[in-house]
Amino acid sequence: MASISHLITFSHLTSSARSYAQFTPPSSRTLNKVRVFARFKATTQTPTPSTSTTIINNNNNNSIDFSDPDWKTKFQQDFEARFRLPHLTDIFPDAPPIPSTFCLKMRTPVDRDIPGHYSSDEDWHGYINNNDRVLLKTIYYSSPTSAGAECIDPNCTWVEQWVHRAGPREKIYYKPEEVKAAIVTCGGLCPGLNDVIRQIVITLEIYGVKKILSRKVVQNIHLSGGSLLGVSRGGPGVSNIVDSLEERGINMLFVLGGNGTHAGANAIHNECCKRRLKVSVIGVPKTIDNDILLMDKTFGFDTAVEEAQRAINSAYIEAHSAYHGIGVVKLMGRSSGFIAMQASLSSGQVDICLIPEVPFNLHGPHGVLSHLKYLLETKGSAVVCVAEGAGQNLLQKTNATDASGNVVFGDIGVYIQQETKKHFKEIGVHADVKYIDPTYMIRACRANASDGILCTVLGQNAVHGAFAGYSGITVGLCNTHYAYFPIPEVISHPRLVDPNSRMWHRCLTSTGQPDFI
C-alpha cells in the first residue's frame, strides 16, 4: 500500500465479484428443510423426521447415511475437512515460519535498520494456538419441532462442530519488510468501512510493515461514514485482477464485501494458488443486511438497526399525529429481513413487519390492507415496516440487473403506499399515508459504538490471519468469539430469517400482527 492512489486503484478490482455467485433464496415451502438440515444442501426429497435412514448430501456432495452407527464420526471428520483453513504451506510446503513480530509487551525494534525485527518475549502469552477452536452451535435441540431448531439428522442428535479461533499466531509466514498489502472495498456503502480500513493499516504497522499508508492518513477516518477508498460495482475478471496483483507485487489482499464479493475473493485465492503465487487473500464480511452464514452478525448491521429507529419514530409521529395516519418505512434487506425484524422489535412502534422470508397478501380478507383497516378502527393509526426484498411476487418483474449481477427489485415501499391509498379511497375511508425510505441515510452514516468495536477486531484479525499464512478465508463473530472460516462455507447461500425462530416470534409478539396468508 504505497500510496492512496494505489489503494484506490485496488478498491475497484473485485467489484465484479458478485457475478461469481448468484443466490436464489429458498421459498417458504422449503425453508423448514433448510433450517432442520442446516449443515447440508437440501435434497429434492423432503426429509422425513420419523426415519433414521434419510441420506442428505453435504456441501462436498458426500453422503451421510444416518443408519450407519459411525455416522457422527464420519460427519465430524467431513466437517473438519470442510472447515480446514487453506494455508500457504499447501502450495509451498517448505515455507519457513518465523517468530511473530506482533508482541504488545515490547514494540521497540532491537535494530531499527531491520523493519519488523522485534525483541522476542517468550513470557508473553497473547498468541492463539493453532489448535484453539470455537464451538459453532451452542444450543442442543431435543426435537426438530423446537422453535428455531437446526438439526443435522432427523433425531436432532447433538454433534459438536468446531471452527478455528481467530487471532495472532506465535509463528508467521511473511517478513514484514517484504509485505505489500492492498485493501478492497466492494459493493455499496456500509457503516464501518473506514473503521476496518483504519484498523488493518494500524495492525500492519504494529507487525512492522513499512509499505503502508501512514497512520496519520487513517487516524481519524473512522469518524466519518463512507469509504476512504471509494466503492463501486463491476470491474475486470479474476485473471486480470491477479495479473495486477502480480505486477504490483501485492502479497496480502484484504477484501471487504458481502457474499458475491467473497465469492470473487475465493476465485482470486484459487487463481493465486494455480499460479503458485505467495498471496494471502483475506475476506472481511461487509453486508448491512446481516445475511452471511455462520456468523452472529456482520459489521454495519447494528448501526443500521439503530439508525432505522429515527425513520420508524418519524413514521410513528406522522401517523399518530394525523387522522387515520399510516406510516410506511422501507428498510434494506434484499434476501433477508434481519434489519426490518430487529428494527421493528427495537422500536416497539411497528404494527406490521414484512420481510422477504415470510410471504403475505396485500388484498383479501386476511391481507395487510384488511389489518390496516382494523388498526385504524381500533388504534387510529398504524406503522408498517417493510424490507426492500419483501413482496416482490406482488410487483411486475423486470429482467434488469445492476453492475454486480443482482436483479433490480421493484419498489415495494412505493407499491404499498399507492395500494393503501387506493384501497382506502375505494372503501370510502379516510387514510393519510406517509412513506419514508431512509436507505442512503443509513448506509452513509458512521458506525456506532457496537459496530466500531466489531470493525476494529475484524480488521485486526484479518491481518493476523494473513501473517499466519492463511488465504481464502474470512473472519467473523461466532457465538461471541472471533473465528476464521473457509470462504466457500459462508457463501453457499444467504443467511435468512427463520420464520420459526424465536426472534421472529418475538417480533410478531411485539407487533401483534396476524398471518397475512
C-alpha positions as CSV (number, residue, x, y, z in Angstrom):
1,M,0.0,0.0,0.0
2,A,2.5,2.6,-1.2
3,S,0.0,5.4,-1.7
4,I,-3.6,6.3,-1.6
5,S,-3.9,6.2,-5.4
6,H,-2.5,2.7,-5.3
7,L,-5.3,1.7,-2.9
8,I,-8.0,3.5,-4.8
9,T,-7.0,1.6,-7.9
10,F,-7.4,-1.6,-6.0
11,S,-10.7,-0.5,-4.4
12,H,-12.4,-1.2,-7.8
13,L,-10.7,-4.5,-8.7
14,T,-13.1,-7.1,-7.3
15,S,-16.3,-5.2,-7.5
16,S,-17.4,-7.7,-10.2
17,A,-17.2,-10.4,-7.6
18,R,-20.9,-10.8,-7.3
19,S,-21.0,-12.1,-10.8
20,Y,-19.3,-15.3,-9.5
21,A,-22.1,-16.2,-7.1
22,Q,-25.8,-15.7,-7.7
23,F,-28.1,-16.7,-4.9
24,T,-31.7,-17.9,-5.0
25,P,-33.4,-17.7,-1.6
26,P,-35.4,-20.8,-0.8
27,S,-39.1,-20.5,-0.9
28,S,-41.2,-20.5,2.2
29,R,-42.2,-24.1,1.5
30,T,-38.6,-25.3,1.6
31,L,-37.4,-23.1,4.5
32,N,-38.1,-25.8,7.1
33,K,-36.0,-28.2,5.2
34,V,-33.1,-25.7,5.0
35,R,-33.5,-25.0,8.7
36,V,-33.6,-28.5,10.1
37,F,-30.8,-29.8,7.9
38,A,-28.8,-26.6,8.0
39,R,-25.4,-28.3,7.6
40,F,-26.4,-29.9,4.3
41,K,-27.6,-28.9,0.9
42,A,-31.3,-29.7,0.6
43,T,-32.2,-32.7,-1.5
44,T,-35.1,-32.9,-3.8
45,Q,-36.8,-35.2,-1.4
46,T,-38.1,-33.7,1.8
47,P,-36.6,-35.5,4.8
48,T,-39.0,-37.5,6.9
49,P,-38.3,-37.0,10.7
50,S,-39.6,-40.4,11.5
51,T,-36.9,-42.3,9.6
52,S,-33.3,-42.7,10.7
53,T,-32.1,-43.7,7.2
54,T,-32.6,-40.4,5.4
55,I,-29.5,-39.6,3.4
56,I,-28.7,-36.0,2.8
57,N,-25.9,-34.5,0.7
58,N,-23.5,-32.1,2.4
59,N,-21.6,-29.2,0.8
60,N,-19.0,-31.5,-0.7
61,N,-21.6,-33.9,-2.2
62,N,-20.5,-36.7,0.1
63,S,-23.4,-38.7,1.5
64,I,-24.2,-39.3,5.2
65,D,-26.2,-42.4,5.9
66,F,-27.8,-41.9,9.3
67,S,-28.4,-45.6,9.7
68,D,-24.6,-46.1,9.9
69,P,-23.7,-46.3,13.6
70,D,-20.5,-44.4,12.9
71,W,-22.2,-41.5,11.0
72,K,-21.4,-39.0,13.7
73,T,-17.6,-39.7,13.5
74,K,-17.8,-39.5,9.7
75,F,-19.7,-36.3,9.9
76,Q,-17.2,-34.7,12.2
77,Q,-14.3,-35.8,10.0
78,D,-16.0,-34.4,7.0
79,F,-16.8,-31.2,8.9
80,E,-13.2,-30.8,9.9
81,A,-12.1,-31.3,6.3
82,R,-14.5,-28.7,5.0
83,F,-13.6,-26.2,7.6
84,R,-9.8,-26.7,7.4
85,L,-8.2,-23.3,6.6
86,P,-6.3,-23.1,3.3
87,H,-2.6,-22.2,4.1
88,L,0.4,-21.1,2.2
89,T,2.1,-24.4,3.0
90,D,-0.5,-26.2,0.9
91,I,1.4,-24.7,-2.1
92,F,4.8,-24.1,-0.5
93,P,5.3,-26.9,1.9
94,D,8.9,-25.8,2.7
95,A,7.8,-22.2,3.5
96,P,9.7,-21.5,6.8
97,P,7.8,-19.9,9.7
98,I,9.4,-17.2,11.7
99,P,8.8,-15.8,15.1
100,S,5.9,-13.3,15.2
101,T,6.8,-9.6,15.2
102,F,3.5,-8.9,16.9
103,C,4.1,-8.5,20.6
104,L,2.3,-5.9,22.6
105,K,4.7,-6.3,25.6
106,M,7.7,-4.9,23.7
107,R,7.2,-2.9,20.5
108,T,10.6,-1.2,20.2
109,P,12.7,-2.7,17.4
110,V,16.1,-4.1,18.6
111,D,17.6,-3.0,15.3
112,R,15.8,0.0,13.8
113,D,17.5,-0.7,10.5
114,I,15.7,-4.0,10.2
115,P,11.9,-3.3,9.8
116,G,9.8,-5.6,11.9
117,H,12.8,-7.1,13.9
118,Y,11.3,-7.0,17.4
119,S,12.7,-8.4,20.6
120,S,11.1,-11.7,21.4
121,D,9.4,-12.2,24.7
122,E,8.7,-15.8,25.5
123,D,6.7,-14.8,28.6
124,W,4.0,-13.0,26.5
125,H,1.0,-15.3,26.3
126,G,-1.0,-13.3,23.9
127,Y,-0.8,-15.7,21.0
128,I,-3.5,-18.1,19.7
129,N,-2.6,-21.7,19.5
130,N,-3.4,-23.2,16.0
131,N,-5.4,-25.9,17.7
132,D,-7.8,-23.4,19.5
133,R,-11.4,-23.8,18.4
134,V,-14.7,-22.1,18.8
135,L,-18.0,-24.0,19.1
136,L,-20.2,-23.3,16.1
137,K,-23.5,-24.2,17.7
138,T,-24.3,-23.9,21.4
139,I,-28.0,-24.9,21.7
140,Y,-29.0,-28.6,22.0
141,Y,-32.4,-29.0,20.3
142,S,-34.2,-32.1,21.5
143,S,-36.6,-32.2,18.6
144,P,-36.8,-30.9,15.0
145,T,-40.1,-29.2,16.0
146,S,-38.4,-27.0,18.6
147,A,-38.6,-23.3,17.7
148,G,-35.6,-22.4,15.5
149,A,-34.2,-26.0,15.6
150,E,-31.1,-26.6,13.5
151,C,-30.6,-30.3,13.3
152,I,-28.1,-32.5,11.5
153,D,-30.1,-35.6,11.5
154,P,-33.9,-36.3,11.8
155,N,-33.4,-37.1,15.5
156,C,-31.6,-33.8,16.3
157,T,-28.5,-35.7,17.6
158,W,-26.0,-33.4,19.3
159,V,-22.8,-33.2,17.3
160,E,-20.0,-30.8,18.3
161,Q,-18.8,-28.6,15.4
162,W,-15.7,-26.6,16.0
163,V,-14.2,-23.8,13.9
164,H,-10.8,-22.1,14.1
165,R,-10.3,-19.4,16.6
166,A,-9.0,-16.1,15.2
167,G,-6.1,-14.1,16.5
168,P,-2.3,-13.6,16.3
169,R,-0.1,-16.7,16.0
170,E,3.3,-17.2,17.5
171,K,4.8,-18.1,14.1
172,I,4.2,-16.1,10.9
173,Y,5.0,-16.7,7.3
174,Y,5.7,-13.2,6.0
175,K,8.6,-10.9,6.8
176,P,7.1,-7.5,7.5
177,E,9.6,-5.7,5.4
178,E,8.6,-7.8,2.4
179,V,4.8,-7.3,2.8
180,K,3.0,-5.1,0.3
181,A,-0.7,-5.1,1.1
182,A,-3.9,-3.8,-0.7
183,I,-7.4,-3.3,0.6
184,V,-10.5,-3.6,-1.5
185,T,-14.0,-2.2,-0.6
186,C,-16.7,-3.6,-2.9
187,G,-20.4,-3.1,-3.4
188,G,-22.4,-0.4,-1.7
189,L,-21.5,1.7,1.3
190,C,-21.9,0.4,4.8
191,P,-21.2,1.9,8.2
192,G,-17.8,0.8,9.5
193,L,-15.8,0.6,6.3
194,N,-13.4,3.2,7.4
195,D,-13.1,1.6,10.8
196,V,-11.9,-1.7,9.2
197,I,-9.6,0.1,6.8
198,R,-8.0,2.0,9.7
199,Q,-7.5,-1.0,11.9
200,I,-6.0,-3.1,9.0
201,V,-3.4,-0.3,8.5
202,I,-2.7,0.1,12.2
203,T,-2.2,-3.6,12.8
204,L,0.0,-4.0,9.7
205,E,2.1,-1.2,11.1
206,I,2.4,-2.9,14.5
207,Y,3.7,-6.0,12.7
208,G,6.4,-3.8,11.2
209,V,5.1,-3.4,7.7
210,K,6.6,-0.3,6.1
211,K,4.9,-0.3,2.6
212,I,1.8,1.1,4.1
213,L,-0.3,4.2,4.4
214,S,0.9,6.3,7.2
215,R,-1.1,6.2,10.5
216,K,-1.7,10.0,10.0
217,V,-3.8,9.3,6.9
218,V,-6.1,6.8,8.6
219,Q,-6.0,8.1,12.2
220,N,-9.4,9.8,12.1
221,I,-11.2,8.3,9.1
222,H,-13.5,6.2,11.4
223,L,-15.1,9.5,12.5
224,S,-16.8,9.7,9.1
225,G,-19.1,7.4,7.1
226,G,-18.4,6.2,3.6
227,S,-15.1,4.7,2.5
228,L,-11.7,6.3,2.1
229,L,-11.1,4.1,-0.8
230,G,-14.4,4.5,-2.5
231,V,-16.8,1.7,-3.6
232,S,-18.1,0.5,-6.9
233,R,-19.7,-2.4,-8.7
234,G,-18.5,-4.1,-11.8
235,G,-14.9,-4.5,-12.8
236,P,-12.3,-6.7,-14.5
237,G,-12.2,-10.5,-14.4
238,V,-10.2,-12.7,-12.0
239,S,-7.3,-13.3,-14.3
240,N,-6.8,-9.5,-14.9
241,I,-7.0,-8.9,-11.1
242,V,-4.4,-11.5,-10.3
243,D,-2.2,-10.1,-13.2
244,S,-2.4,-6.7,-11.4
245,L,-1.5,-8.3,-8.1
246,E,1.5,-10.0,-9.6
247,E,2.7,-6.8,-11.4
248,R,2.4,-4.7,-8.3
249,G,4.0,-7.3,-6.0
250,I,1.0,-7.4,-3.8
251,N,1.2,-10.4,-1.4
252,M,-1.7,-9.5,1.0
253,L,-5.1,-8.7,-0.2
254,F,-7.9,-7.7,2.2
255,V,-11.3,-7.8,0.6
256,L,-14.3,-6.1,2.3
257,G,-17.7,-7.2,0.9
258,G,-20.7,-9.4,1.0
259,N,-21.5,-12.9,-0.4
260,G,-20.7,-12.0,-4.0
261,T,-17.5,-10.2,-3.1
262,H,-16.4,-13.1,-1.0
263,A,-17.0,-15.4,-4.0
264,G,-14.8,-13.2,-6.0
265,A,-12.1,-13.2,-3.3
266,N,-12.2,-17.0,-3.2
267,A,-11.8,-17.1,-7.0
268,I,-8.8,-14.8,-6.7
269,H,-7.3,-17.1,-4.0
270,N,-7.8,-20.1,-6.3
271,E,-6.1,-18.3,-9.2
272,C,-3.2,-17.3,-7.0
273,C,-2.8,-21.0,-5.9
274,K,-3.0,-22.1,-9.5
275,R,-0.2,-19.7,-10.4
276,R,1.8,-20.6,-7.3
277,L,1.8,-17.0,-6.0
278,K,2.5,-16.4,-2.3
279,V,-0.5,-14.2,-1.7
280,S,-2.9,-14.2,1.3
281,V,-6.4,-13.3,0.3
282,I,-8.5,-12.5,3.4
283,G,-12.1,-11.5,3.5
284,V,-13.9,-9.2,5.9
285,P,-17.7,-9.7,5.8
286,K,-19.4,-6.4,4.9
287,T,-23.1,-6.6,4.5
288,I,-25.6,-4.3,6.1
289,D,-28.3,-7.0,5.6
290,N,-26.5,-9.4,8.0
291,D,-27.0,-12.2,5.5
292,I,-23.7,-14.1,5.7
293,L,-23.8,-17.7,7.1
294,L,-22.4,-18.9,10.4
295,M,-21.8,-15.5,11.9
296,D,-23.6,-13.8,14.8
297,K,-23.7,-10.5,12.8
298,T,-21.8,-8.5,10.2
299,F,-20.5,-5.0,10.6
300,G,-22.9,-2.2,9.8
301,F,-25.9,-4.2,10.9
302,D,-26.2,-2.8,14.4
303,T,-25.8,0.8,13.1
304,A,-28.5,0.2,10.5
305,V,-30.9,-1.1,13.1
306,E,-30.1,1.9,15.4
307,E,-30.4,4.5,12.6
308,A,-33.7,2.9,11.4
309,Q,-35.2,3.9,14.7
310,R,-35.2,7.5,13.5
311,A,-37.2,6.7,10.4
312,I,-39.6,4.5,12.3
313,N,-40.1,7.1,15.0
314,S,-40.8,9.7,12.4
315,A,-43.3,7.5,10.7
316,Y,-45.0,6.9,14.0
317,I,-45.2,10.6,14.9
318,E,-46.6,11.4,11.4
319,A,-49.2,8.6,11.7
320,H,-50.1,9.3,15.3
321,S,-50.5,13.0,14.7
322,A,-52.8,12.6,11.7
323,Y,-56.4,11.4,11.5
324,H,-56.2,7.8,10.3
325,G,-52.5,8.2,9.8
326,I,-50.4,5.3,8.3
327,G,-46.7,5.5,8.2
328,V,-44.8,3.2,5.8
329,V,-41.0,2.7,6.2
330,K,-38.9,0.7,3.8
331,L,-35.6,-0.7,5.1
332,M,-32.7,-2.6,3.5
333,G,-32.9,-6.4,3.1
334,R,-32.8,-8.0,-0.4
335,S,-32.9,-11.6,0.6
336,S,-33.2,-11.4,4.4
337,G,-35.3,-9.3,6.7
338,F,-32.9,-9.0,9.7
339,I,-32.9,-5.2,9.7
340,A,-36.7,-4.9,9.4
341,M,-37.2,-7.5,12.0
342,Q,-34.8,-6.2,14.6
343,A,-35.7,-2.5,14.0
344,S,-39.3,-3.3,14.5
345,L,-38.6,-5.3,17.6
346,S,-36.4,-2.5,19.0
347,S,-38.8,0.4,18.2
348,G,-42.0,-1.0,19.7
349,Q,-43.9,1.3,17.4
350,V,-44.3,-1.0,14.4
351,D,-47.7,-2.7,13.9
352,I,-46.8,-4.7,10.7
353,C,-43.4,-6.0,9.8
354,L,-43.0,-7.5,6.3
355,I,-39.8,-9.5,5.3
356,P,-38.7,-11.5,2.3
357,E,-38.8,-14.8,4.1
358,V,-42.5,-14.6,5.0
359,P,-45.0,-14.3,2.2
360,F,-48.0,-12.1,2.5
361,N,-51.1,-11.0,0.7
362,L,-51.9,-7.3,0.4
363,H,-55.5,-7.7,-0.5
364,G,-58.2,-10.0,0.6
365,P,-59.9,-10.7,4.0
366,H,-56.6,-11.8,5.6
367,G,-54.4,-9.3,3.8
368,V,-52.3,-6.4,5.1
369,L,-54.8,-3.8,3.9
370,S,-57.6,-5.5,5.9
371,H,-55.5,-5.5,9.0
372,L,-54.6,-1.8,8.4
373,K,-58.3,-1.0,8.4
374,Y,-58.7,-2.8,11.7
375,L,-55.8,-0.9,13.2
376,L,-57.3,2.5,12.1
377,E,-60.6,1.5,13.7
378,T,-59.1,0.4,16.9
379,K,-55.9,2.5,17.3
380,G,-56.5,5.4,15.0
381,S,-53.1,5.0,13.3
382,A,-50.6,2.3,12.1
383,V,-46.9,1.9,11.2
384,V,-45.7,-0.6,8.6
385,C,-42.0,-1.6,8.3
386,V,-41.1,-3.5,5.1
387,A,-37.8,-4.9,3.9
388,E,-36.9,-4.0,0.3
389,G,-37.0,-7.6,-0.9
390,A,-40.4,-8.4,0.6
391,G,-43.4,-9.0,-1.5
392,Q,-41.6,-9.0,-4.8
393,N,-44.1,-11.5,-6.2
394,L,-46.7,-8.7,-6.0
395,L,-44.7,-6.5,-8.3
396,Q,-44.1,-6.6,-12.0
397,K,-40.8,-8.4,-12.6
398,T,-38.1,-7.0,-14.8
399,N,-35.0,-8.6,-16.4
400,A,-32.8,-5.6,-15.3
401,T,-29.7,-6.3,-13.3
402,D,-27.2,-4.0,-11.6
403,A,-23.4,-4.0,-12.3
404,S,-23.0,-6.8,-9.7
405,G,-25.5,-9.0,-11.5
406,N,-28.2,-8.6,-8.9
407,V,-31.8,-8.4,-10.1
408,V,-33.2,-4.9,-9.8
409,F,-36.1,-5.1,-7.4
410,G,-39.4,-3.2,-7.8
411,D,-40.0,-0.6,-5.0
412,I,-42.3,-2.5,-2.6
413,G,-42.5,0.6,-0.3
414,V,-44.0,2.8,-3.0
415,Y,-46.3,0.0,-4.1
416,I,-47.7,-0.5,-0.6
417,Q,-48.1,3.3,-0.3
418,Q,-50.0,3.5,-3.5
419,E,-52.1,0.4,-2.9
420,T,-53.0,1.6,0.6
421,K,-54.2,5.0,-0.7
422,K,-56.1,3.3,-3.5
423,H,-57.8,0.8,-1.2
424,F,-59.0,3.2,1.5
425,K,-60.3,5.6,-1.2
426,E,-62.3,2.7,-2.8
427,I,-63.9,1.7,0.5
428,G,-64.6,5.4,1.4
429,V,-62.3,5.5,4.5
430,H,-60.0,8.4,5.0
431,A,-56.3,7.5,5.3
432,D,-53.3,9.8,5.5
433,V,-50.4,7.7,4.2
434,K,-46.8,8.9,4.6
435,Y,-43.8,7.0,3.1
436,I,-40.2,7.1,4.3
437,D,-37.2,5.5,2.7
438,P,-34.0,6.1,4.8
439,T,-31.8,3.7,2.8
440,Y,-29.0,6.0,1.8
441,M,-29.0,8.0,5.0
442,I,-28.4,4.7,6.9
443,R,-25.7,3.5,4.6
444,A,-23.7,6.7,4.7
445,C,-23.5,7.2,8.5
446,R,-20.6,6.4,10.7
447,A,-20.5,3.2,12.7
448,N,-22.0,3.2,16.2
449,A,-20.0,2.1,19.2
450,S,-21.0,-1.6,18.9
451,D,-20.1,-1.7,15.2
452,G,-16.9,0.3,15.9
453,I,-15.7,-2.5,18.2
454,L,-16.7,-5.2,15.8
455,C,-14.9,-3.5,12.9
456,T,-11.8,-2.9,15.0
457,V,-11.5,-6.6,15.9
458,L,-12.3,-7.8,12.4
459,G,-9.6,-5.6,10.9
460,Q,-7.0,-6.8,13.5
461,N,-7.9,-10.5,13.0
462,A,-7.8,-10.1,9.2
463,V,-4.2,-9.1,9.4
464,H,-3.4,-11.8,12.0
465,G,-4.8,-14.4,9.6
466,A,-2.7,-13.1,6.7
467,F,0.5,-13.1,8.6
468,A,-0.3,-16.6,9.9
469,G,-0.2,-17.8,6.3
470,Y,-3.9,-18.4,5.7
471,S,-5.6,-17.5,2.5
472,G,-9.1,-17.9,1.1
473,I,-10.6,-17.3,4.5
474,T,-12.8,-14.8,6.1
475,V,-13.2,-13.7,9.7
476,G,-16.4,-13.3,11.7
477,L,-18.1,-13.3,15.1
478,C,-19.3,-16.8,16.1
479,N,-21.1,-17.2,19.5
480,T,-19.4,-14.0,20.7
481,H,-15.9,-15.3,19.8
482,Y,-13.9,-14.4,16.7
483,A,-13.2,-17.2,14.2
484,Y,-11.8,-17.9,10.8
485,F,-13.9,-19.7,8.2
486,P,-13.0,-21.0,4.7
487,I,-14.8,-18.7,2.3
488,P,-16.8,-21.4,0.4
489,E,-18.5,-22.4,3.7
490,V,-20.1,-18.9,4.2
491,I,-21.2,-18.1,0.7
492,S,-23.2,-21.2,-0.3
493,H,-26.4,-19.2,0.1
494,P,-27.5,-16.1,2.0
495,R,-28.4,-16.4,5.7
496,L,-32.1,-15.9,6.1
497,V,-34.6,-15.2,8.9
498,D,-36.1,-18.4,10.1
499,P,-39.9,-17.9,10.3
500,N,-40.0,-20.5,13.1
501,S,-37.2,-18.8,15.1
502,R,-37.7,-17.3,18.5
503,M,-36.5,-13.9,17.2
504,W,-39.2,-13.8,14.6
505,H,-41.8,-15.0,17.1
506,R,-40.6,-12.1,19.4
507,C,-41.2,-9.7,16.6
508,L,-44.7,-11.0,16.0
509,T,-45.4,-10.7,19.7
510,S,-44.3,-7.1,19.6
511,T,-46.3,-6.1,16.5
512,G,-49.3,-8.2,17.2
513,Q,-49.8,-8.8,13.5
514,P,-51.6,-11.9,12.2
515,D,-50.7,-14.2,9.4
516,F,-51.3,-12.4,6.1
517,I,-51.9,-15.6,4.1
